[in-house]
Amino acid sequence: MKAFILIAVCLVAVQALTDEQKEKLKKHKTECLAETKPDEQLVAKLKNGDYKTESEPLKKYALCMMVKSELMTKDGKFKKDVALAKVPDAADKPMVEKHIDACLANKGSTPQETAWRYVKCYYEKDPKHAIFL
């Protein structure tokens, strides 16, 4: 089963997550929830693609998850090379790169706004493979 991990869910294609990856995501989520204090019900809704409600803590949470996943810098610069390196199937890279490029075209005025727009865009482009933990 393929899934895209944002963490940041960045949403980069991977095969089923290993136990180690799941533990890292769980740790990142716990840390980011504590650091950014978003409404946890809104965070839970992201898994189902509900990005309707925006809040500054939720945007900071998105950035935190992206940073801890090493997919984005604290200043909002996406690490495309890192994301593409995590795609296990070379045949998937062109599609992933296309989605990344499309979503990076809509940068925000702050790092957290950029992270939020990216994760929201990626979900809209490929909801089947987008997971925000």
Backbone as JSON, one array per atom type, in Angstrom:
{
  "sequence": "MKAFILIAVCLVAVQALTDEQKEKLKKHKTECLAETKPDEQLVAKLKNGDYKTESEPLKKYALCMMVKSELMTKDGKFKKDVALAKVPDAADKPMVEKHIDACLANKGSTPQETAWRYVKCYYEKDPKHAIFL",
  "N": [[0.86, -1.17, 0.0], [0.59, 2.12, -0.87], [1.51, 5.26, 0.39], [1.46, 8.74, 1.04], [3.62, 10.65, 2.87], [3.2, 13.35, 4.89], [4.6, 14.76, 6.57], [5.18, 15.7, 7.71], [3.96, 14.72, 6.76], [4.88, 15.15, 4.47], [4.05, 14.01, 2.58], [5.14, 12.31, 0.75], [5.71, 9.74, -1.52], [5.66, 6.51, -0.21], [6.16, 3.1, 0.71], [4.16, 0.91, 2.72], [4.29, 2.13, 5.99], [7.08, 1.66, 8.1], [7.51, 0.23, 11.38], [9.31, 1.78, 12.78], [9.18, 4.23, 11.38], [6.53, 4.91, 11.89], [6.67, 5.31, 14.64], [8.39, 7.52, 14.75], [6.79, 9.43, 13.47], [4.68, 9.56, 15.28], [6.03, 10.56, 17.51], [6.88, 13.05, 16.48], [4.38, 14.22, 16.06], [3.36, 14.38, 18.69], [5.26, 16.12, 19.83], [4.93, 18.39, 18.17], [2.25, 19.05, 18.62], [2.42, 19.81, 21.3], [4.19, 21.98, 21.11], [2.94, 23.83, 19.38], [0.25, 23.98, 19.96], [-2.36, 23.5, 18.62], [-5.9, 23.17, 17.92], [-6.81, 20.03, 18.69], [-8.87, 18.55, 17.58], [-9.2, 19.73, 15.11], [-6.77, 19.07, 13.95], [-7.09, 16.32, 13.77], [-9.09, 16.24, 11.85], [-7.72, 16.85, 9.55], [-6.67, 14.51, 8.56], [-8.75, 13.45, 7.13], [-8.94, 15.18, 5.1], [-10.11, 17.62, 5.67], [-9.66, 20.76, 5.44], [-10.86, 23.13, 5.88], [-11.1, 24.83, 8.1], [-8.99, 27.27, 9.18], [-6.27, 28.17, 11.22], [-3.89, 30.03, 13.1], [-2.33, 28.49, 14.99], [-2.74, 25.94, 13.86], [-1.55, 26.18, 11.37], [1.07, 26.61, 12.2], [1.51, 24.15, 13.33], [1.49, 22.53, 11.03], [3.84, 23.47, 9.79], [5.7, 22.77, 11.76], [5.53, 19.94, 11.7], [6.45, 19.48, 9.1], [9.06, 20.46, 9.29], [10.19, 18.83, 11.32], [10.1, 16.46, 9.98], [12.04, 16.83, 8.23], [11.53, 17.92, 5.76], [11.13, 20.53, 5.22], [12.54, 23.74, 5.83], [12.91, 25.8, 8.78], [12.41, 28.35, 7.94], [10.61, 28.03, 5.96], [11.4, 26.92, 3.54], [11.08, 24.47, 1.16], [12.38, 21.18, 0.99], [13.01, 19.8, -1.64], [14.73, 17.9, -2.82], [15.19, 16.13, -0.7], [12.6, 15.18, -0.28], [12.07, 13.9, -2.74], [14.03, 11.95, -2.66], [12.98, 10.21, -0.86], [11.08, 8.8, -2.16], [10.26, 5.63, -2.97], [9.82, 4.17, -5.35], [11.07, 4.61, -8.44], [9.55, 5.12, -10.69], [7.43, 6.58, -9.76], [8.4, 9.07, -9.19], [8.31, 11.25, -11.18], [5.54, 12.0, -11.11], [5.22, 12.69, -8.41], [7.06, 14.79, -8.24], [5.87, 16.6, -9.99], [3.49, 17.24, -8.59], [4.62, 18.35, -6.28], [5.98, 20.6, -7.35], [3.8, 22.05, -8.39], [2.41, 22.63, -6.04], [4.24, 24.11, -4.59], [4.29, 26.47, -5.89], [2.53, 28.27, -4.84], [3.28, 30.09, -2.58], [3.24, 31.23, 0.83], [3.05, 34.22, 2.92], [4.39, 33.87, 5.23], [6.49, 31.41, 6.89], [4.88, 29.41, 8.11], [2.46, 29.76, 6.81], [3.19, 29.09, 4.22], [3.82, 26.35, 4.58], [1.28, 25.4, 5.33], [-0.27, 25.99, 3.04], [1.03, 24.33, 1.25], [0.61, 21.65, 2.26], [-2.15, 21.52, 2.16], [-2.66, 21.95, -0.58], [-1.36, 19.69, -1.67], [-2.95, 17.66, -0.72], [-5.31, 18.25, -2.1], [-4.46, 17.77, -4.72], [-3.82, 15.05, -4.76], [-5.57, 13.24, -3.05], [-5.85, 10.57, -2.38], [-3.34, 9.6, -1.78], [-2.42, 11.25, 0.18], [-1.57, 11.94, 3.45], [-1.98, 13.32, 6.57], [-0.48, 13.37, 9.51]],
  "CA": [[0.0, 0.0, 0.0], [1.41, 3.33, -0.95], [0.98, 6.42, 1.11], [2.35, 9.89, 1.0], [3.79, 11.14, 4.23], [3.48, 14.76, 5.05], [5.02, 15.36, 7.7], [5.07, 16.09, 7.57], [3.61, 14.62, 6.31], [4.93, 15.8, 3.18], [3.25, 13.5, 1.53], [6.04, 11.76, -0.25], [5.32, 8.33, -1.7], [6.41, 5.46, 0.48], [5.37, 1.9, 0.87], [3.6, 0.88, 4.07], [5.24, 2.67, 6.96], [7.69, 0.73, 9.03], [7.22, 0.56, 12.78], [10.2, 2.89, 13.15], [8.63, 5.45, 10.8], [5.31, 5.22, 12.64], [7.08, 5.85, 15.93], [8.9, 8.87, 14.52], [5.64, 10.3, 13.21], [3.96, 9.72, 16.55], [6.86, 11.45, 18.33], [6.78, 14.39, 15.88], [3.03, 14.73, 16.31], [3.29, 14.74, 20.11], [6.08, 17.32, 20.02], [4.34, 19.54, 17.47], [1.03, 19.43, 19.33], [2.84, 20.52, 22.51], [4.85, 23.23, 20.75], [2.11, 24.78, 18.63], [-1.05, 24.02, 20.64], [-3.55, 23.65, 17.77], [-7.09, 22.42, 18.33], [-6.53, 18.65, 18.27], [-9.97, 18.08, 16.73], [-8.91, 20.21, 13.76], [-5.66, 18.25, 13.47], [-7.68, 15.03, 13.41], [-9.86, 16.42, 10.62], [-6.81, 16.92, 8.41], [-6.52, 13.16, 8.02], [-9.85, 13.23, 6.2], [-8.91, 16.22, 4.09], [-10.89, 18.79, 6.06], [-8.77, 21.91, 5.62], [-11.74, 24.31, 5.83], [-10.83, 25.73, 9.22], [-7.59, 27.67, 9.29], [-5.9, 28.93, 12.41], [-2.44, 30.2, 13.18], [-1.71, 27.31, 15.6], [-2.8, 24.81, 12.92], [-0.51, 26.45, 10.36], [2.35, 26.38, 12.87], [1.6, 22.7, 13.46], [1.89, 22.01, 9.71], [5.25, 23.79, 9.62], [6.45, 21.95, 12.71], [5.59, 18.57, 11.18], [7.31, 19.49, 7.91], [10.44, 20.67, 9.75], [10.64, 17.63, 12.02], [10.23, 15.41, 8.96], [13.18, 17.26, 7.42], [11.04, 18.24, 4.43], [11.07, 21.97, 5.09], [13.34, 24.45, 6.82], [12.1, 26.65, 9.65], [12.03, 29.57, 7.23], [9.59, 27.69, 4.96], [11.95, 26.44, 2.26], [10.83, 23.05, 0.97], [13.56, 20.41, 0.6], [12.52, 18.93, -2.71], [15.65, 16.79, -3.0], [14.93, 15.19, 0.39], [11.3, 14.56, -0.55], [12.19, 12.97, -3.87], [14.88, 10.83, -2.25], [12.17, 9.3, -0.05], [10.15, 8.08, -3.04], [10.92, 4.34, -3.19], [9.65, 3.68, -6.71], [11.53, 5.64, -9.37], [8.47, 5.41, -11.63], [6.51, 7.54, -9.13], [9.05, 10.37, -8.98], [7.79, 12.35, -12.01], [4.24, 12.44, -10.61], [5.45, 13.34, -7.13], [7.72, 16.06, -8.52], [4.85, 17.48, -10.6], [2.63, 17.72, -7.51], [5.43, 19.22, -5.43], [6.19, 21.87, -8.05], [2.53, 22.77, -8.46], [2.04, 23.11, -4.71], [5.21, 25.1, -4.13], [4.08, 27.72, -6.63], [1.63, 29.13, -4.07], [3.92, 30.35, -1.28], [2.6, 32.17, 1.73], [3.86, 35.35, 3.36], [5.15, 33.4, 6.39], [6.82, 29.99, 6.75], [3.75, 28.55, 8.47], [1.46, 29.88, 5.73], [3.72, 28.3, 3.11], [3.63, 24.94, 4.93], [-0.16, 25.13, 5.29], [-0.71, 25.97, 1.63], [1.61, 23.15, 0.6], [-0.07, 20.41, 2.64], [-3.53, 21.62, 1.65], [-2.58, 21.76, -2.03], [-1.02, 18.31, -2.0], [-4.15, 16.85, -0.49], [-6.23, 18.52, -3.21], [-3.9, 17.16, -5.93], [-3.78, 13.58, -4.68], [-6.09, 12.88, -1.73], [-5.69, 9.13, -2.12], [-2.01, 9.35, -1.25], [-2.03, 12.28, 1.14], [-1.88, 11.65, 4.85], [-1.41, 14.3, 7.49], [-0.58, 12.74, 10.83]],
  "C": [[0.9, 1.23, 0.0], [0.74, 4.46, -0.2], [1.96, 7.56, 0.94], [2.42, 10.44, 2.4], [4.01, 12.63, 4.17], [4.16, 14.79, 6.34], [6.19, 15.98, 7.23], [4.98, 15.55, 7.15], [3.62, 15.09, 5.22], [4.21, 14.98, 2.22], [4.17, 13.05, 0.41], [5.75, 10.27, -0.34], [6.25, 7.4, -0.94], [5.55, 4.22, 0.51], [4.9, 1.91, 2.31], [4.67, 1.31, 5.07], [5.79, 1.58, 7.85], [7.3, 1.13, 10.45], [8.07, 1.74, 13.23], [9.66, 4.22, 12.62], [7.37, 5.88, 11.55], [5.65, 5.84, 13.99], [7.62, 7.27, 15.8], [7.75, 9.85, 14.28], [4.86, 10.59, 14.48], [4.71, 10.7, 17.46], [6.76, 12.89, 17.8], [5.43, 15.01, 16.19], [2.9, 15.2, 17.76], [4.05, 16.03, 20.37], [5.44, 18.55, 19.39], [3.03, 19.99, 18.12], [1.38, 20.24, 20.57], [3.42, 21.9, 22.18], [3.9, 24.27, 20.17], [0.69, 24.93, 19.17], [-2.26, 24.27, 19.72], [-4.72, 22.91, 18.4], [-6.91, 21.0, 17.79], [-7.65, 18.06, 17.42], [-9.74, 18.53, 15.29], [-7.76, 19.42, 13.14], [-6.2, 16.9, 13.0], [-8.45, 15.12, 12.09], [-8.97, 16.46, 9.38], [-6.62, 15.56, 7.76], [-7.58, 12.85, 6.97], [-9.95, 14.33, 5.15], [-9.73, 17.45, 4.41], [-9.93, 19.93, 6.43], [-9.56, 23.21, 5.65], [-11.4, 25.32, 6.92], [-9.34, 26.01, 9.29], [-7.39, 28.43, 10.59], [-4.39, 29.03, 12.44], [-1.77, 29.0, 13.87], [-1.7, 26.1, 14.66], [-1.74, 24.97, 11.83], [0.88, 26.21, 10.96], [2.58, 24.88, 13.07], [2.07, 22.08, 12.14], [3.38, 22.27, 9.47], [6.11, 22.91, 10.53], [6.61, 20.52, 12.19], [6.51, 18.49, 9.96], [8.78, 19.61, 8.31], [10.97, 19.4, 10.42], [10.81, 16.45, 11.08], [11.38, 15.7, 8.01], [12.79, 17.54, 5.97], [10.96, 19.73, 4.17], [11.97, 22.58, 6.15], [12.41, 25.31, 7.67], [11.66, 27.94, 8.96], [11.1, 29.27, 6.04], [10.12, 27.24, 3.62], [11.79, 24.92, 2.19], [12.09, 22.36, 0.46], [13.14, 19.36, -0.43], [13.42, 17.71, -2.91], [15.44, 15.71, -1.93], [13.62, 14.44, 0.13], [11.41, 13.53, -1.66], [13.05, 11.76, -3.53], [14.1, 9.8, -1.44], [11.16, 8.52, -0.88], [10.81, 6.76, -3.42], [10.86, 3.84, -4.64], [9.99, 4.8, -7.69], [10.43, 6.03, -10.36], [7.49, 6.44, -11.08], [7.1, 8.95, -9.04], [8.53, 11.49, -9.89], [6.45, 12.89, -11.52], [4.41, 13.21, -9.3], [6.07, 14.72, -7.36], [6.74, 17.07, -9.12], [3.94, 18.07, -9.52], [3.39, 18.69, -6.6], [5.58, 20.59, -6.08], [4.92, 22.7, -8.1], [2.18, 23.38, -7.1], [3.01, 24.16, -4.17], [5.05, 26.44, -4.83], [3.24, 28.73, -5.85], [2.18, 29.37, -2.67], [3.14, 31.37, -0.48], [3.55, 33.29, 2.13], [4.68, 35.01, 4.61], [5.49, 31.93, 6.17], [5.63, 29.07, 7.06], [2.64, 28.61, 7.42], [1.91, 29.07, 4.52], [3.51, 26.81, 3.37], [2.16, 24.55, 4.81], [-0.65, 25.02, 3.85], [-0.19, 24.73, 0.92], [0.82, 21.89, 0.96], [-1.51, 20.39, 2.14], [-3.56, 21.34, 0.15], [-2.31, 20.31, -2.37], [-2.22, 17.4, -1.78], [-5.14, 17.03, -1.65], [-5.76, 17.85, -4.5], [-4.03, 15.65, -5.92], [-4.27, 13.1, -3.32], [-5.89, 11.4, -1.38], [-4.36, 8.82, -1.45], [-1.55, 10.37, -0.22], [-2.49, 11.89, 2.54], [-1.23, 12.73, 5.69], [-1.58, 13.74, 8.88], [-0.37, 13.74, 11.94]]
}
